[in-house]
Amino acid sequence: MPKLTGPLNERVIRKTAGRCRERGVVIPTFAELRDPDKIPEAIRNKLPGVGMDDLHPLNLFRISWKNDPGTGLFGSVNALELPAAVMGVEARVIGLVGQRFPTGAHKVGAAFGCLVPRLVSGEFDPEVHKAVWPSTGNYCRGGAFDCALLGCRAVAILPEEMSRERFEWLRSIGAEVIATPGCESNVKEIYDKCRELAADPLYMVFNQFSEFGNPLFHYQVTGPAAEEAFAARRREKGSLAAFVAATGSAGTIAAGDYLKTLHPGMRVVAAEAWQCPTLFMNGFGGHRIEGIGDKHVPWVHNVRQTDAVAAVDDEDCLRLLRLFNEEAGHRHLRSLGVSEEECRSLSLLGLSGICNLLAAVKAARFFEFGREDVILTVFTDSLDLYRSRLGDMRRERGEYRDMDAARDQAAVIAHQGLDGFKELGYQDRKALHNLKYFTWVEQQGKTVEELNALWRPDYWREIFTEEIGPLEGLIADFNREAGR
Ligand SMILES: Cc1ncc(COP(=O)(O)O)c(C=O)c1O
């Protein structure tokens, strides 16, 4: 039974392909997103004339880690090695940079992974359906953007306390916006709204927490990009020690599943907020790291591949946002040997990127990684989406002074402890798997048989490596029908 698409609806496929032909929409394959050299020259030649964030169908080809804003084409994987003087650990930490995706965050990829299988199989009919994007963060921005490029109608659902930038941008690209009560970790309220909308067959909900297209994108595209970033910076004796990903929907962490196929000894570390330590100790609560930690274990999290959990204090993340982006912060970092350019590059880390950085510090200390060890991680979005947070902190806490910078660097990074860090054994992983029961079986209509199937490693192998071939075939057929 395929998990990525429903049964094919030839009539809708033909109709949708016709729409795409009229609008000049070509849907990239996952192979093209992974390796832009595979994109036909006729398409590549047009890309420099299209702005990175334009609502232009060709931007579907920019759902890629390799965008080069200088040329409008593609280069090597966008990645940043954090300066050793910032990290304070021997291991090297390299993060993929999500800021260079259209929308400024990699979630356009997850949304693409969820929408496209249903579009090319005819399950989603753009003339009938509205695509609903429930999200606490960038996923609904990504979904709304992808819909705009593909000519589909989008409804974004997100908590009312999310940053102002997100709401303004969504409205500006024509999405319908629904604000649900609460903050980052109020996912139940989002689900309730989805259930209400789903009662109307006009709405098709793309739930990133349960759609396998989400981790599929990261397995097929983010994982290989991370491997390339590692290979390009690898030193003679260097080895890949860990992949760290803060989990929201647990899509990104599937890149770790891919990396493990190449580096079986490495560890996959899931990060979350200390204020909502669901993976660490079945905890709950509100927190301020936008995009992650939602008081439940996502259906699509292959917990059997997660080796450790790091619960990171959200206050530490906010303090580093200031250290990394205020003048006094840069002054202090320069005094520690960080160059001007390196200081500026720290604005490529949004709050969850900073959370990943701190989880990497904990992992390096816990596993005693040395200078030959490399930790890969992801900087999902950048300061661009949190400027209002910086302004808020300036107003609430006052100007950022030299003393604040010295305190934050010492307390948050140099003395980041092992609290909230746990290595997982077999039963710890099984406990996380079992926790899915309460959300997914009791509340969201999954069966116990389906849940049990998720514990089988071959279940995931089928999705990530066997179903992709037929899906790529469907995309190619669809494009042919659309006159590519
Ligand atoms: C800013 C940010 N960081 C991290 C994540 C978590 O990524 P994932 O949902 O793939 O686990 C998200 C998800 O929306 C996000 O928006």
The ligand as an SDF file (V2000), in Angstrom:
LIG
                    3D

 16 16  0  0  0  0  0  0  0  0999 V2000
   12.1420   27.8490   12.2110 C   0  0  0  0  0  0  0  0  0  0  0  0
   11.9560   26.3770   12.2350 C   0  0  0  0  0  0  0  0  0  0  0  0
   12.9070   25.6110   12.7620 N   0  0  0  0  0  0  0  0  0  0  0  0
   12.7840   24.2820   12.8380 C   0  0  0  0  0  0  0  0  0  0  0  0
   11.6730   23.6480   12.3630 C   0  0  0  0  0  0  0  0  0  0  0  0
   11.5480   22.1630   12.5390 C   0  0  0  0  0  0  0  0  0  0  0  0
   11.6820   21.4600   11.3680 O   0  0  0  0  0  0  0  0  0  0  0  0
   10.8500   20.1330   11.1540 P   0  0  0  0  0  0  0  0  0  0  0  0
    9.4050   20.5140   11.1250 O   0  0  0  0  0  0  0  0  0  0  0  0
   11.3360   19.6140    9.8550 O   0  0  0  0  0  0  0  0  0  0  0  0
   11.1440   19.2180   12.3020 O   0  0  0  0  0  0  0  0  0  0  0  0
   10.6530   24.4100   11.7840 C   0  0  0  0  0  0  0  0  0  0  0  0
    9.4500   23.7890   11.2710 C   0  0  0  0  0  0  0  0  0  0  0  0
    8.5320   24.4210   10.8250 O   0  0  0  0  0  0  0  0  0  0  0  0
   10.8040   25.8070   11.7020 C   0  0  0  0  0  0  0  0  0  0  0  0
    9.8610   26.5810   11.1570 O   0  0  0  0  0  0  0  0  0  0  0  0
  1  2  1  0
  2  3  1  0
  2 15  2  0
  3  4  2  0
  4  5  1  0
  5  6  1  0
  5 12  2  0
  6  7  1  0
  7  8  1  0
  8  9  2  0
  8 10  1  0
  8 11  1  0
 12 13  1  0
 12 15  1  0
 13 14  2  0
 15 16  1  0
M  END
$$$$
